[in-house]
Amino acid sequence: MQSRDEIDEIFKLFLPPGWGHLREQPKRQYTFATGAKVGFLTTDNVDTLLAGRMDVVAINEAALFPRKVFEKTSRATRDRRGFMLVATNTPEKP
């Protein structure tokens, strides 16, 4: 299972139907019935990663990302006094 599919499964498992909806285009985003939004960012080039302001940043498979990802996304949470959730497994390769 790809990491992206894993996140979709988590949302389906923990969020009851009717709480919101997931949309793929023009940008991948889950919108709750209250209007709150969860955006999903992906990139192959960390230098192009634009985080903007965020209340919460969740990073899946964190061991696979370079330090620069954490630097950019942590700045995005500081403006709003947000926080980061980081999930990872021990990488197979050092």
Accessible surface in RSA format (square Angstrom, percent):
REM  Atomic radii and reference values for relative SASA: ProtOr
REM  Chains: A
REM  Algorithm: Lee & Richards
REM  Probe-radius: 1.40
REM  Slices: 20
REM RES _ NUM      All-atoms   Total-Side   Main-Chain    Non-polar    All polar
REM                ABS   REL    ABS   REL    ABS   REL    ABS   REL    ABS   REL
RES MET A   1   175.34  90.8  85.37  56.5  89.97 214.2  91.26  77.6  84.08 111.4
RES GLN A   2   129.76  72.6 122.28  89.4   7.48  17.8  43.27  92.1  86.49  65.6
RES SER A   3    49.35  41.7  42.15  56.3   7.20  16.6  27.20  57.9  22.15  31.0
RES ARG A   4   107.78  45.3  98.97  50.5   8.81  21.0  40.81  55.8  66.97  40.6
RES ASP A   5    65.63  46.0  65.06  64.8   0.57   1.3  14.76  34.7  50.87  50.7
RES GLU A   6    62.78  36.0  62.75  47.5   0.03   0.1  14.22  27.5  48.57  39.7
RES ILE A   7    42.46  24.2  42.46  31.6   0.00   0.0  42.46  30.6   0.00   0.0
RES ASP A   8    22.90  16.0  21.71  21.6   1.20   2.8   4.49  10.6  18.41  18.4
RES GLU A   9    81.91  47.0  80.28  60.7   1.63   3.9  22.84  44.2  59.07  48.2
RES ILE A  10    76.03  43.3  75.55  56.3   0.47   1.1  76.03  54.7   0.00   0.0
RES PHE A  11    38.75  19.4  35.82  22.2   2.93   7.6  37.44  22.7   1.31   3.7
RES LYS A  12   145.66  71.1 119.52  73.3  26.14  62.2  83.69  75.3  61.97  66.0
RES LEU A  13   138.40  77.1 108.45  77.6  29.95  75.3 114.22  80.2  24.18  65.1
RES PHE A  14   140.35  70.2 118.33  73.3  22.02  57.3 121.74  73.8  18.61  53.3
RES LEU A  15    34.34  19.1  26.65  19.1   7.70  19.3  27.00  19.0   7.35  19.8
RES PRO A  16    58.03  42.3  49.78  45.4   8.25  30.0  56.21  46.4   1.82  11.3
RES PRO A  17   137.45 100.2 107.23  97.7  30.22 109.9 120.31  99.3  17.13 106.5
RES GLY A  18    67.63  83.4   0.00   N/A  67.63  83.4  39.48 108.3  28.15  63.0
RES TRP A  19   133.43  53.5 129.20  62.5   4.23   9.9 109.84  58.6  23.60  38.3
RES GLY A  20    25.78  31.8   0.00   N/A  25.78  31.8   7.31  20.1  18.47  41.4
RES HIS A  21   109.03  59.6 104.35  72.5   4.69  12.0  77.98  80.4  31.06  36.1
RES LEU A  22    62.96  35.1  33.47  23.9  29.49  74.1  33.47  23.5  29.49  79.4
RES ARG A  23    91.49  38.4  86.65  44.2   4.84  11.5  33.72  46.1  57.78  35.0
RES GLU A  24    82.01  47.1  72.71  55.0   9.29  22.1  52.10 100.8  29.91  24.4
RES GLN A  25   138.42  77.4 126.10  92.2  12.32  29.3  56.38 120.0  82.04  62.2
RES PRO A  26   115.59  84.2  88.87  81.0  26.73  97.2  91.70  75.7  23.89 148.5
RES LYS A  27   131.41  64.1 126.41  77.6   5.01  11.9  75.34  67.8  56.07  59.7
RES ARG A  28    22.42   9.4  16.63   8.5   5.79  13.8  14.18  19.4   8.24   5.0
RES GLN A  29    11.41   6.4  10.88   8.0   0.53   1.3   0.26   0.5  11.16   8.5
RES TYR A  30    15.68   7.3  15.68   8.9   0.00   0.0  11.22   8.4   4.46   5.5
RES THR A  31    25.45  18.1  25.03  25.4   0.42   1.0  19.22  25.8   6.23   9.4
RES PHE A  32    47.55  23.8  44.57  27.6   2.97   7.7  44.57  27.0   2.97   8.5
RES ALA A  33    84.48  77.7  42.40  65.4  42.08  95.7  53.92  75.9  30.56  81.0
RES THR A  34   125.66  89.4  83.75  84.9  41.91  99.9  88.02 118.2  37.64  56.9
RES GLY A  35    43.29  53.4   0.00   N/A  43.29  53.4  30.74  84.4  12.55  28.1
RES ALA A  36    57.81  53.2  43.64  67.3  14.17  32.2  55.25  77.8   2.56   6.8
RES LYS A  37   134.40  65.6 101.09  62.0  33.31  79.3  44.72  40.3  89.68  95.5
RES VAL A  38    49.40  32.5  46.04  41.7   3.37   8.1  49.40  42.9   0.00   0.0
RES GLY A  39    53.28  65.7   0.00   N/A  53.28  65.7  21.36  58.6  31.92  71.5
RES PHE A  40    40.86  20.4  24.52  15.2  16.35  42.5  28.01  17.0  12.85  36.8
RES LEU A  41    94.30  52.5  62.51  44.7  31.79  79.9  64.88  45.6  29.42  79.2
RES THR A  42   110.84  78.8  79.81  80.9  31.03  74.0  54.39  73.1  56.45  85.3
RES THR A  43    53.89  38.3  18.02  18.3  35.87  85.5  24.93  33.5  28.96  43.8
RES ASP A  44   161.16 112.9 117.61 117.1  43.54 103.0  42.45  99.9 118.71 118.4
RES ASN A  45    75.94  52.4  71.48  69.1   4.46  10.7  26.22  63.1  49.72  48.1
RES VAL A  46    27.70  18.2  24.72  22.4   2.98   7.2  24.72  21.5   2.98   8.1
RES ASP A  47    86.94  60.9  69.15  68.8  17.79  42.1  26.08  61.4  60.87  60.7
RES THR A  48    83.59  59.5  65.46  66.4  18.13  43.2  62.94  84.5  20.65  31.2
RES LEU A  49    17.56   9.8  13.50   9.7   4.06  10.2  15.52  10.9   2.04   5.5
RES LEU A  50   148.07  82.5 131.33  94.0  16.74  42.1 133.41  93.7  14.66  39.4
RES ALA A  51    16.18  14.9   2.97   4.6  13.22  30.1   3.64   5.1  12.54  33.2
RES GLY A  52    57.15  70.5   0.00   N/A  57.15  70.5  43.97 120.7  13.18  29.5
RES ARG A  53   168.66  70.8 140.64  71.7  28.02  66.7  33.47  45.7 135.19  81.9
RES MET A  54    45.25  23.4  40.64  26.9   4.61  11.0  35.19  29.9  10.07  13.3
RES ASP A  55    75.00  52.5  69.82  69.5   5.19  12.3  27.11  63.8  47.89  47.8
RES VAL A  56    67.51  44.4  47.85  43.3  19.66  47.4  47.85  41.6  19.66  53.3
RES VAL A  57    11.95   7.9   8.47   7.7   3.48   8.4  11.95  10.4   0.00   0.0
RES ALA A  58    77.67  71.4  47.11  72.7  30.56  69.5  47.19  66.5  30.48  80.7
RES ILE A  59    13.75   7.8   8.88   6.6   4.88  11.8  12.13   8.7   1.62   4.4
RES ASN A  60    35.16  24.2  25.18  24.3   9.98  24.0  13.71  33.0  21.45  20.7
RES GLU A  61    40.31  23.1  39.95  30.2   0.36   0.9   8.07  15.6  32.24  26.3
RES ALA A  62     6.46   5.9   4.50   6.9   1.95   4.4   4.73   6.7   1.73   4.6
RES ALA A  63    47.07  43.3  11.96  18.5  35.12  79.9  24.92  35.1  22.16  58.7
RES LEU A  64   127.62  71.1  95.65  68.4  31.97  80.4 100.57  70.6  27.05  72.8
RES PHE A  65    85.10  42.6  70.39  43.6  14.71  38.3  71.60  43.4  13.50  38.6
RES PRO A  66    70.81  51.6  58.53  53.4  12.28  44.6  70.27  58.0   0.54   3.4
RES ARG A  67   184.08  77.3 173.48  88.4  10.60  25.2  62.68  85.7 121.40  73.6
RES LYS A  68    90.81  44.3  88.06  54.0   2.76   6.6  54.87  49.4  35.94  38.3
RES VAL A  69     9.19   6.0   9.19   8.3   0.00   0.0   9.19   8.0   0.00   0.0
RES PHE A  70    54.58  27.3  53.92  33.4   0.66   1.7  54.12  32.8   0.46   1.3
RES GLU A  71    75.25  43.2  70.15  53.1   5.10  12.2  30.06  58.1  45.20  36.9
RES LYS A  72    39.41  19.2  35.06  21.5   4.36  10.4  19.86  17.9  19.56  20.8
RES THR A  73     7.80   5.5   7.80   7.9   0.00   0.0   7.80  10.5   0.00   0.0
RES SER A  74    25.56  21.6  25.56  34.1   0.00   0.0  20.79  44.3   4.77   6.7
RES ARG A  75   126.65  53.2 121.97  62.2   4.68  11.1  50.82  69.5  75.82  46.0
RES ALA A  76     5.79   5.3   1.13   1.7   4.66  10.6   5.57   7.8   0.22   0.6
RES THR A  77     7.46   5.3   7.40   7.5   0.06   0.2   0.06   0.1   7.40  11.2
RES ARG A  78   156.53  65.7 137.68  70.2  18.85  44.9  67.72  92.6  88.81  53.8
RES ASP A  79    96.43  67.5  59.84  59.6  36.59  86.5  10.84  25.5  85.59  85.4
RES ARG A  80   119.17  50.0  94.35  48.1  24.82  59.1  20.29  27.7  98.88  59.9
RES ARG A  81   225.75  94.8 193.40  98.6  32.36  77.0  73.40 100.3 152.35  92.3
RES GLY A  82    25.47  31.4   0.00   N/A  25.47  31.4   3.92  10.8  21.55  48.3
RES PHE A  83   111.78  55.9 106.15  65.7   5.63  14.7 111.78  67.8   0.00   0.0
RES MET A  84    52.02  26.9  27.25  18.0  24.77  59.0  14.28  12.1  37.74  50.0
RES LEU A  85   101.01  56.3  97.47  69.7   3.54   8.9 100.13  70.3   0.88   2.4
RES VAL A  86    77.08  50.7  40.32  36.5  36.76  88.6  40.99  35.6  36.09  97.9
RES ALA A  87    56.95  52.4  50.38  77.7   6.57  14.9  56.36  79.4   0.59   1.6
RES THR A  88    76.26  54.2  45.78  46.4  30.49  72.7  48.79  65.5  27.47  41.5
RES ASN A  89   101.49  70.0  93.94  90.8   7.54  18.2  28.68  69.0  72.80  70.4
RES THR A  90   126.43  89.9 101.62 103.0  24.81  59.1  69.19  92.9  57.24  86.5
RES PRO A  91    61.89  45.1  42.78  39.0  19.11  69.5  49.90  41.2  11.99  74.5
RES GLU A  92   177.66 102.0 137.63 104.1  40.04  95.3  56.89 110.0 120.77  98.6
RES LYS A  93   170.90  83.4 161.83  99.3   9.07  21.6 105.17  94.7  65.72  70.0
RES PRO A  94   179.70 131.0 108.26  98.7  71.44 259.7 145.81 120.4  33.90 210.7
END  Absolute sums over single chains surface
CHAIN  1 A     7525.2       5902.9       1622.4       4328.1       3197.2
END  Absolute sums over all chains
TOTAL          7525.2       5902.9       1622.4       4328.1       3197.2
